[in-house]
Amino acid sequence: MKDQTSGNLLIVDDERSIRLSLRAILSNFGYEIVEAARGEEALALVRSESFDAVLLDINMPGVGGVEVCRQMRRAAPRLPIVMLTVLGEEDRKVEALDAGADDYITKPFQLRELTARLRAAMRRNRVFEADQSAIHIGDVLLDPERHVVEKRGRRVHLTPRQFELLHFLMANAGRPIPHARILRSVWGPEYGGELEYLRTFIRQIRIKIEDDPAHPEYLVTDSHIGYRFNEEVEAAEPPGEPNPPGE
């Protein structure tokens, strides 16, 4: 039976048996499958064709999976990328998220989990329908229409998923948002318990927008609840002119 979220999917894995297995399974869900056995081949395909998502093995010969992800993200900023990882690779998972991956799934995985992760990753291309107006809090400006974030007038580079997470929190500024609600709202209804996953993204954003990421004033933690974007942060005063002598 065809799945309503079918699309054009690139599978990148050096093991032919895994590619054939994934092709057989996902074709039944309506996905049109293109395969690549090496990272270099996958990068060439992404630059020449259009895909709805990429399923990318983290352990690739030649150009490794994390570097392939990094280069794909530069070539196709909004392309959903899901990494295939194995147990015991926690550091590499974080590295993949830092490189721009939207998600990862650990082998061996269940079919339901795989298709759910793909659906959620592909939904990240949606826009927030309710309000596309710019949000300006303190020194941080987020403009959904231009897909731009600025800190004191200087452009801040965020991956697409980081942008969506920051947009959601700024749109709900002043409200403590539970971990599970953030995950379901930004990643999709299949999520809710991936706290370490969420903490990684929060840490990444803090590094980019906070003056002191270890003591954040914008993206604050509400203990035992979740996160809150502080709506009471005041913009820094611009450097003033020195007072004339005698004043």
C-alpha positions in Angstrom: 0.0 0.0 0.0 1.3 3.4 -1.0 2.1 5.9 1.8 0.8 9.4 1.5 4.2 10.9 2.3 6.0 9.3 -0.6 8.7 11.2 -2.4 12.0 11.0 -4.3 14.5 9.5 -1.8 18.3 9.1 -2.2 19.7 6.2 -0.2 23.5 6.4 0.4 25.2 3.3 1.8 28.3 1.4 0.7 26.7 -2.0 1.5 24.7 -3.2 -1.5 22.6 -5.5 0.6 21.4 -2.7 2.8 20.5 -0.5 -0.2 18.6 -3.4 -1.8 16.7 -4.1 1.4 15.8 -0.4 1.9 14.7 -0.1 -1.7 12.4 -3.1 -1.4 10.9 -1.9 1.8 10.5 1.8 1.0 9.3 1.3 -2.6 6.2 -0.3 -1.2 5.5 2.9 0.7 5.5 4.9 -2.6 9.1 6.3 -2.5 10.9 6.6 -5.7 14.4 5.4 -4.9 17.8 6.5 -6.2 20.9 4.7 -4.8 24.5 5.8 -4.3 27.3 3.6 -3.0 29.8 6.3 -2.2 29.7 9.8 -0.8 31.2 11.4 -3.9 28.5 9.8 -6.0 25.8 11.0 -3.7 27.1 14.6 -3.7 27.1 14.6 -7.5 23.5 13.4 -7.5 22.3 16.0 -5.0 23.9 18.7 -7.2 22.3 17.5 -10.4 18.9 16.2 -9.3 16.1 17.1 -6.9 15.3 14.9 -3.8 12.7 15.1 -1.1 15.0 13.5 1.4 18.3 11.6 1.8 19.0 8.5 3.9 22.8 8.7 4.5 25.0 6.1 6.2 27.4 7.7 8.7 30.2 5.2 8.0 31.1 5.7 4.4 34.4 4.8 2.6 36.3 7.7 1.0 34.5 10.9 2.0 32.9 10.0 5.3 29.2 10.4 6.0 29.5 13.4 8.2 31.5 15.3 5.6 29.1 14.2 2.9 26.3 15.6 5.1 28.2 18.9 5.6 28.7 19.3 1.8 25.1 18.3 1.0 23.9 20.9 3.4 25.9 23.6 1.6 24.6 22.5 -1.8 21.0 22.1 -0.7 20.3 24.1 2.5 16.7 22.8 2.9 17.2 19.2 1.9 16.0 16.8 4.7 18.9 14.5 5.7 18.5 11.4 8.0 21.7 9.7 9.1 22.0 5.9 9.5 24.1 5.2 12.6 25.0 2.2 14.8 24.9 1.7 18.5 27.8 3.3 20.5 28.4 6.2 18.1 27.0 9.0 20.3 29.8 11.4 19.6 29.4 10.9 15.8 25.7 11.4 16.1 26.3 14.8 17.6 28.9 15.5 15.0 26.3 14.7 12.3 23.7 17.0 13.8 26.4 19.7 13.9 27.1 19.1 10.2 23.4 19.8 9.4 21.7 16.5 9.6 18.0 16.7 10.5 17.8 13.4 12.3 19.5 10.0 12.8 18.2 6.5 13.1 20.2 3.7 14.8 20.7 0.3 13.2 19.0 -2.1 13.6 15.7 -0.2 13.4 12.1 -1.0 13.0 10.2 -0.3 9.8 7.7 1.9 11.6 10.5 4.0 13.2 12.3 4.4 9.8 9.2 5.6 7.9 8.2 7.9 10.8 11.6 9.5 10.9 11.5 10.0 7.1 8.0 11.6 7.3 9.1 13.9 10.0 12.2 14.9 8.2 10.3 15.7 5.0 7.8 17.8 6.9 10.6 20.2 7.9 10.2 22.0 4.6 6.8 23.3 5.7 6.5 26.9 6.8 4.8 28.1 10.0 1.5 29.1 8.5 0.1 31.1 11.4 2.5 34.1 11.3 5.4 34.9 8.9 6.1 38.3 10.4 9.6 39.1 11.7 10.2 38.7 15.5 12.6 41.1 17.2 13.5 40.4 20.9 16.5 42.1 22.5 19.3 42.0 19.9 17.9 39.0 18.1 15.9 39.4 14.9 14.3 36.4 13.2 12.6 37.0 9.8 10.7 33.8 8.6 9.9 35.3 5.2 13.6 35.9 4.4 14.7 32.9 6.5 17.2 35.2 8.2 18.4 35.5 11.8 20.5 38.5 12.9 22.2 39.4 16.2 22.9 43.1 16.6 22.5 43.4 12.8 25.0 40.7 12.0 23.8 37.6 10.1 23.7 34.3 12.1 24.0 31.1 10.2 21.6 28.4 11.3 20.8 25.0 9.8 17.1 24.7 8.6 16.2 22.6 11.7 18.0 25.1 14.1 16.0 27.9 12.4 12.7 26.1 12.9 13.4 25.4 16.5 14.4 29.0 17.2 11.4 30.3 15.3 9.0 28.1 17.4 10.5 29.3 20.7 10.6 32.9 19.7 7.0 32.8 18.5 6.1 31.5 22.0 8.5 33.9 23.8 7.8 34.2 27.5 6.1 30.8 27.8 7.9 27.7 29.3 7.5 25.0 26.6 7.8 21.3 27.7 10.4 19.2 26.0 7.9 16.9 24.5 5.8 19.7 23.0 8.9 21.3 21.4 9.9 18.0 19.9 6.4 17.3 18.6 5.9 20.8 17.2 9.2 21.1 15.4 10.1 17.5 14.5 6.6 15.9 14.3 4.1 13.9 16.4 6.4 10.8 16.3 8.8 12.6 18.7 8.6 13.4 22.4 11.2 11.6 24.4 14.5 12.5 22.7 15.7 14.9 25.4 19.4 14.5 24.6 18.6 15.2 21.0 16.8 18.4 21.8 19.6 19.5 24.2 22.1 19.2 21.4 20.1 21.6 19.2 19.6 24.0 22.0 23.3 24.0 22.8 24.1 24.7 19.1 21.7 27.7 18.9 23.0 29.1 22.2 26.6 29.1 20.8 25.3 31.1 17.9 23.1 33.7 19.6 24.2 34.1 23.2 27.0 36.3 24.4 27.8 33.7 27.0 26.4 30.3 26.0 27.2 28.9 29.4 25.0 31.5 31.0 22.2 32.1 28.5 19.9 35.1 28.7 17.7 34.3 25.6 17.3 30.5 25.5 16.8 29.7 29.1 16.1 26.4 30.8 13.0 25.9 32.9 14.0 23.1 35.3 12.0 19.9 34.9 9.8 21.5 32.3 11.6 22.5 29.1 12.9 25.7 27.5 11.7 29.3 27.2 12.8 32.2 25.0 13.1 35.1 27.4 11.0 38.0 26.1 12.4 40.5 28.6 15.9 40.7 27.2 16.7 44.3 26.4 18.7 45.3 23.4 22.3 46.4 24.2 22.8 50.1 24.2 24.8 51.3 21.2 28.1 52.9 22.0 27.5 56.5 22.7 29.6 59.6 21.8 32.0 60.7 24.6 30.7 63.6 26.6 32.3 67.0 25.8 34.7 68.2 28.5 33.0 69.9 31.4 29.7 67.9 31.1 
